[in-house]
């Protein structure tokens, strides 16, 4: 009988171990987080609404509650610090019963101390923390992005299960979303699991160890949410101009707040107007628009390039001028644009190196930058940010060499932009308005520059005109191709192509379509506008946001985004 009882006891003990392996395993962990669930709602006003549900197992320890630290300072690639705004909405349990908590704000984080100092607890408790964040999103030219440390790496205990759900605005569809997830210690590139359904992205993992976190990246189209960037933190005394202003303010207050704002209109009237609008006392001969022109302006016997011509009109060099330069260089035989498949392009360099003697310096720089790594370049893989920045400066320099501008318009506007910033910093609203308006219009052309701009305006009017009396001119392929780069620089390429939509282009050896069908003017222009231009724009887009932050899609890692932090017990 005794043997029977022994056997029954052994079976009972073994059964307890078999039936309760999880309980024994979790007891051996000590204090831990059973589940950490995060729901993030991206609002159209740029705000994040965040709900963290933390199921915390205190085991047999007697504690008052937990601590949760939420950082609000982020640092960009240049080491500049920015502050997000975090507002705590409340802390409850899983049944919406409120917890007692204390909130403190330090220089870098919001600290929550949740629990009753007069009461101790043990076992499993659930904490639901709700808060909103302003300035968490990152904005780029081609997409916006949420790069967020959903679970920070500053927890000093294991997390058995982690789940993050990101809800985007309803106007975003699943095909518009790109997402990634990183887990592990800071700077880890290990991927965690991710999936999407409609406008929701789910990211999850198991068994995060102490000092390990979970960082998510969700990329979505621009223009859906409002731009709400973090505020730059400028430490007192570190800005040289701040120190200079503080010393000179008492002496220069009357000049800064009264004289200078009123002097800028006079300066613009004297120095900022083109010759055609200046007083006859200046001795300049007024110049006006010519009635019609089918040719671009000329200088020293050559036609001005599309970049030069476009910049003469709006006094700016931007993506339109660069795209027009590419098209014209292809037409001139320096390379060929090949559409390998829909919306993907290759540029193939010509073997005729002798052509290079005809290039302007900025054109040579553009070609050198394009083909720095070989004679064939895939446009989607090219990084032209640095090259195009240099080319932009060289185009302005060429216009000054041409004597079309006495000063660099970009540098002049930058100077007045700094003045606007300084006036806002010193609450000089009158000067900010004056410098913003008159400074933007301060760049001016020379007499020859104004005459060339008038001819450029006439060419633009011709390109965007739909008058059919010019049909005998418009039926010429040579005219279409010759003026197409100028139409791109002016932003009227679709209007120009409409006059040639049925014209089949013969021997257009500078461009090749993916389907190899007959190339019409309409198809060519549509491809350049709808496919080639976005691909070129992507190649010229920086991988840092307007505030200097890097993209999590291109260089993401665990702990690399905003938010995060950690906590523990008390």
PADO-96386 format. One line per 8 residues: number of its first residue (from 0); for each residue x negated, y, z of C-alpha. Coordinates in steps of 0.1 Angstrom, whole numbers, plus 5000, padded with zeros to 4 digits. Each point is the difference from the previous one (the first is absolute). Layout:
NUM = X/Y/Z  ...;
//
This chain:
0 = 5000/5000/5000  4971/5023/5009  4985/4994/4965  5033/5009/4984  5001/5033/5019  4964/5008/4989  5008/4993/4964  5032/5022/5001;
8 = 4979/5028/5016  4974/4998/4973  5026/5001/4973  5017/5030/5016  4968/5020/5003  4990/4991/4964  5035/5010/4988  4997/5033/5017;
16 = 4968/5007/4982  5014/4989/4967  5033/5019/5003  4983/5032/5013  4967/5005/4981  5008/5036/4993  5007/5009/5036  4967/4985/5012;
24 = 4981/5017/4971  5015/5034/5007  4993/4997/5038  4964/4993/4992  4999/5033/4980  5007/5021/5031  5016/5034/4992  5008/5003/4963;
32 = 5024/5015/4975  5024/4973/4986  5013/5022/4972  4992/5035/4986  5026/5011/4975  4998/5034/4983  5027/5016/4978  4989/5031/4980;
40 = 5025/5021/4981  4986/5024/4975  5023/5030/4997  5004/5022/4969  4989/5030/5021  4966/4984/5005  5006/4989/5036  4994/4965/5013;
48 = 5025/4985/5025  4983/4971/5018  5014/4974/5024  4976/4977/5018  5015/4970/5018  4973/4984/5023  5008/4968/5018  4975/4999/5028;
56 = 4993/4970/5022  4985/5010/5034  4999/4963/5011  4998/4998/5038  4982/5034/5003  5018/5027/5020  5000/5032/4979  5020/5032/4997;
64 = 5002/5000/4962  4979/5008/4969  4980/5028/4985  5002/5011/4964  4976/5024/4984  5009/5014/4965  4972/5020/4983  5010/5031/4979;
72 = 4966/5011/4987  4987/4987/4967  4967/5007/4984  4995/5002/4962  4970/4990/4979  4982/5033/5006  5003/4997/5038  5027/5026/5003;
80 = 5026/4994/5027  5038/5003/4995  5028/4998/5025  5033/4983/4994  5031/5009/5020  5014/4972/5022  5033/5003/5018  5011/4973/5024;
88 = 5038/4992/4998  5002/4976/5029  4991/4966/5015  5026/4972/5007  5002/4963/5005  5015/4976/4974  5035/5009/5014  4995/5037/4995;
96 = 4996/5006/5037  4976/5029/5006  4966/4996/5016  4984/5025/5022  4969/5014/4984  4975/5028/5002  4986/5018/4969  4967/5018/4999;
104 = 4983/5016/4970  4962/5001/4998  4978/5016/4972  5004/4969/4978  5029/4978/5011  5034/4997/5017  4998/4978/5031  5031/4982/5013;
112 = 5001/4985/5034  5031/4978/5001  5015/4985/5032  5009/5008/5036  4971/5008/5023  5021/4988/5029  5009/4966/4985  4979/4971/4988;
120 = 5010/4974/4974  4987/4968/4985  5010/4976/4972  5013/5011/4966  5013/5035/4993  5009/5018/4968  4991/5036/4993  5016/5019/4970;
128 = 4981/5033/4993  5014/5024/4975  4982/5030/4986  4996/5022/4969  4969/5011/4982  4995/5030/4978  4969/5002/4977  4993/4963/4998;
136 = 5004/4996/4962  4972/5006/4975  5007/5016/4967  4981/4994/4967  5004/5011/4964  5013/4966/4988  5017/4987/5031  5008/5006/5037;
144 = 4990/4976/5027  5007/4988/5036  4966/4988/5014  5008/4991/5036  4985/4980/5029  5033/4984/5009  4984/4981/5028  4969/5016/5014;
152 = 4968/4983/5009  4999/5014/5036  5021/4973/5016  4979/4980/5024  5021/4968/4999  5011/4976/4973  5031/5005/4978  5016/4967/4990;
160 = 5022/5013/4972  5001/5033/4982  5026/5012/4975  5003/5034/4982  5029/5011/4978  4998/5031/4979  5032/5015/4987  4996/5024/4971;
168 = 5027/5025/4988  5028/4983/4980  4989/5018/4968  4968/4978/4999  5004/4966/4983  4978/4970/5007  4981/5004/4967  4988/5034/5011;
176 = 4982/4986/5031  4965/4989/5005  4989/4987/5034  4971/4984/5019  4994/4989/5035  4968/4996/5021  4995/4983/5033  4971/4994/5024;
184 = 4975/5023/5017  4994/5036/4987  4986/5000/4964  5011/4964/4993  5012/4994/4965  5018/4967/5008  5035/5000/4984  5032/4993/5020;
192 = 5032/4987/4984  5023/5024/4982  5032/4999/4980  5027/5024/4987  5037/5000/4993  5017/5030/4985  4987/5031/5018  4987/4981/5030;
200 = 4964/4987/5005  4993/4973/5026  4965/4993/5013  4992/4974/5027  4973/4980/5016  4994/4977/5030  4975/4998/5029  4983/5034/5001;
208 = 4972/4999/5026  4991/5028/5024  4986/5030/4980  5016/4988/4968  5027/5020/4982  5022/5001/4969  4998/5027/4974  5025/5004/4972;
216 = 4999/5019/4967  5031/5007/4980  4997/5021/4968  5030/5015/4982  5008/5026/4973  4994/5037/5005  5029/5024/5003  5022/4977/5021;
224 = 4991/5013/5035  4991/5036/5010  4964/5010/5004  4994/5001/5038  4962/4999/5006  4983/5001/5034  4985/5032/5013  4963/5006/4999;
232 = 4983/5003/5034  4975/5028/5000  4980/4999/5032  4996/5035/5015  4967/5016/4993  4989/4976/4972  5011/5022/4971  4974/5025/4990;
240 = 5026/5023/4984  5021/4997/5031  4971/5012/5021  4993/5028/4976  5037/5011/4999  5001/5000/5038  4970/5023/5002  5011/5023/4972;
248 = 5038/5000/5006  5000/5031/5023  4980/5020/4975  5017/4989/4968  5036/4996/5011  5012/5031/4983  4982/4991/4968  5011/4963/5001;
256 = 5036/5006/5008  5008/5033/4982  4974/5012/4975  4990/4967/4983  5035/4988/4992  5009/5033/4984  4967/5002/4982  5005/4967/4981;
264 = 5027/5012/4977  4978/5029/4990  4971/4976/4994  5022/4978/4978  5013/5031/4981  4964/5011/4994  4982/4967/4995  5025/4971/4997;
272 = 5020/5009/4968  4992/4988/4965  4988/5027/4976  5034/5002/4981  5018/5012/5031  4973/5024/5013  5003/5037/4998  4990/5017/4968;
280 = 4975/5020/5020  4979/4969/5003  4990/5003/4964  5011/4965/4992  5020/4994/4968  5033/4983/5010  5005/4966/4984  5033/4982/4995;
288 = 5012/4966/4988  4997/4993/4963  5032/4990/4983  4990/4965/4990  4969/4978/5000  4995/4964/4989  4964/4999/5011  4983/5002/5034;
296 = 4979/5030/5010  4965/5001/4987  4966/5012/5014  4967/5001/4980  5016/4982/4971  5014/4970/5020  5034/4992/5013  5005/5002/5037;
304 = 5005/4966/5015  5034/4990/5015  4986/5003/5035  4987/5036/4993  5033/5009/4983  5022/4986/5027  4980/5017/5027  5003/5034/4982;
312 = 5038/4999/5004  5004/4991/5037  4964/5007/5011  4998/4964/5015  4983/4968/4990  5020/4969/5011  5009/4965/4989  5017/5012/4968;
320 = 4968/5016/4987  4980/4969/5009  5025/4977/4982  5000/5022/4969  4962/4999/5000  5000/4962/5000  5024/4999/4971  4980/5024/4979;
328 = 4967/4983/5007  5016/4967/4989  5013/5017/4968  4965/5014/4994  4986/4964/5001  4981/4999/5033  5021/4971/5013  5032/4981/4992;
336 = 5031/4997/5022  5013/4964/5000  5032/4990/5017  4991/4964/5010  5035/4994/5014  5028/5021/5011  4988/5029/5023  4964/4987/5000;
344 = 4973/5016/4979  4963/4997/4991  4977/5026/4987  4974/4986/4975  4970/5023/4994  4990/5007/4964  4966/4988/4987  4994/5032/4982;
352 = 4978/5018/5026  4991/5027/4975  5034/5015/5006  4989/5012/5034  4983/5030/4986  5034/5016/4994  5011/4997/5036  5004/5028/5025;
360 = 4983/4994/5033  5032/4992/5019  5010/4976/4972  4967/4982/5003  5004/4998/5038  5034/4984/4996  4988/4974/4975  4970/4992/5022;
368 = 5022/4996/5030  5025/4978/4981  4974/4976/4987  4975/5001/5029  5004/4962/5005  5002/4988/4964  5014/5007/4965  5035/4987/5010;
376 = 5019/5012/5029  5034/4989/5014  5018/5032/5009  5018/4984/5030  4966/4990/5015  4983/5033/4993  4992/5025/5028  4998/5034/4984;
384 = 5006/5022/5030  4965/5013/5002  4996/5003/4963  5032/5020/4994  4991/5023/5029  4967/5008/4983  5017/5003/4966  5026/5024/5014;
392 = 4972/5023/5013  4982/4998/4967  5031/5010/4980  5003/5031/5021  4963/5006/4995  5005/4996/4962  5028/5026/5000  4976/5024/5018;
400 = 4973/4993/4975  5025/5007/4973  5006/5034/5017  5037/4992/5004  4999/5005/5038  4977/5023/5019  5003/4978/5031  5008/4964/5008;
408 = 5039/4999/5006  4997/4969/5022  4974/5015/5023  5020/5033/5001  5032/4983/5010  4981/4979/5026  4986/5031/5016  5035/5015/5004;
416 = 5013/4966/5012  4975/5003/5028  5012/5035/5008  5036/4987/5001  4989/4973/5025  4981/5026/5022  5030/5024/5000  5024/4972/5010;
424 = 4976/4990/5027  5000/5035/5014  5038/5004/4995  4994/5027/4974  5031/4993/4979  4998/5031/4979  4965/4991/4989  5010/4964/4993;
432 = 5028/5011/4977  4978/5026/4983  4970/4977/4995  5022/4971/4990  5018/5019/4972  4973/5024/4987  4971/4975/5006  5017/4974/4979;
440 = 5003/5025/4972  4966/5016/5005  4982/4980/4973  4999/5019/4967  4988/4996/4965  4977/5021/4980  5011/5018/4969  4989/4971/4978;
448 = 5015/4976/5024  5034/5017/4999  4999/5000/4962  4992/4963/5000  5028/4994/5025  5025/5018/4978  4991/4977/4971  5003/4970/5023;
456 = 5035/5012/5011  5009/5003/4963  4988/4965/4993  5020/4987/5030  5031/5017/4986  4994/4984/4967  4995/4965/5016  5032/5002/5020;
464 = 5021/5016/4972  5026/4978/4983  5006/5023/4971  5003/4979/4969  4986/5026/4976  4966/4987/5010  5009/4965/4988  4976/5002/4971;
472 = 4973/5005/5025  5012/4974/5025  5000/4971/4975  4962/5000/5001  4983/4973/5021  4968/5021/5002  5019/5029/5016  5018/4977/5025;
480 = 4967/4983/5011  4980/5033/5000  5025/5018/5023  5011/4971/5022  4972/5006/5026  5010/5036/5002  5036/4990/5005  4989/4977/5029;
488 = 4980/5029/5015  5031/5022/4998  5023/4973/5013  5022/5001/4969  4989/4968/4983  5035/4984/5000  5014/5030/4983  4972/5000/4974;
496 = 5005/4963/4994  5037/5004/4995  4993/5018/4967  4979/4970/4988  5019/4971/5017  5005/4981/4967  4965/5007/4986  4980/4968/4997;
504 = 4964/5006/5008  4976/4985/4975  4963/4992/5008  5003/5013/5036  4969/4981/5010  4996/5018/5033  5030/4983/5016  5012/4964/5000;
512 = 5033/4987/5014  5004/4967/5017  5026/4987/4976  4981/5010/4968  5032/5012/4983  5002/5031/4979  4991/5030/5021  5023/5030/4998;
520 = 4995/5034/5014  5028/4995/5024  4987/4966/5013  4965/5014/5004  5011/5031/5020  5023/4979/5021  4972/4976/5009  4976/5029/5008;
528 = 5025/5017/5022  5017/4970/5017  4971/4975/5003  4966/5015/4992  5005/5032/5021  5010/4982/5032  4972/4975/4996  4975/5029/4995;
536 = 5016/5018/5030  4995/4969/5022  4963/4999/4990  4996/5036/5010  5018/4997/5033  4980/5001/5032  5002/4971/5024  5004/5024/5029;
544 = 5032/5018/5008  5005/5038/5000  4989/5000/5037  4969/4980/4993  5013/4966/5011  4990/4968/4981  5026/4976/4986  5007/4968/5018;
552 = 5007/4983/4967  4965/5006/4987  4979/4998/5032  5023/4988/5028  4991/4981/5031  5013/4992/5034  5001/5031/5022  4994/5023/4970;
560 = 5034/5018/5001  5018/5023/5023  5017/4990/5033  4990/4968/5017  4987/5003/5036  5007/4974/5026  5010/4995/5036  5001/4976/5029;
568 = 5016/4996/5034  5000/5021/5032;
//
